[in-house]
């Protein structure tokens, strides 16, 4: 199994580390929330993780990084 994340998977992981919901991530990336869920489904096994909580723990927010919720477009 390929352990390298695609560009889109990296984007999803970046937003997921802020504990954003799939819907919120989908809005930021302008895709369907099902697409985000599918990407997360691929990300977790690649990184040997069991849940999104594990992903948040693995990829802590960098100091000074702004939470994307603050930039999220209104729906």
ABEGO torsion letter per residue (X at the ends): XBABBBAAAAAAAAAAAAGBBAAAAAAAAGBBAAAAAAAAAAAAAAAGBABAAAAAAABBBBBGBBBAAAABBBX
